[in-house]
Amino acid sequence: MTRAKTRFVLAVIAIVLGGLIVSALIFWPIPEGNREPLMLALGLVLAWGGTAYSFFFGTSESSAQKTEMLAHRPTGERDDPVFVENE
């Protein structure tokens, strides 16, 4: 599994988990003593989802693509397409 695919799967898990917690708050009665820890967990999970969203739709993804492109840039060696032999 590639690094990007792993991040995508983790992002989907965080967003689905956040949706499940919100659904639990809306449709199921939560005991008063458990409500605050559940709200804390909801905040953490939604923050994870927000971070994943920022990565995939923000500048971090393009920065990762740029780094990948720079790793495969021509070096001027004999087998590179930009090689010019001195006459």
Secondary structure, 3 states (H helix, E strand, C coil): CCHHHHHHHHHHHHHHHHHHHHHHHHHCCCCHHHHHHHHHHHHHHHHHHHHHHHHHHCHHHHHHHHHHHHHCCCCCCCCCCCCCCCC
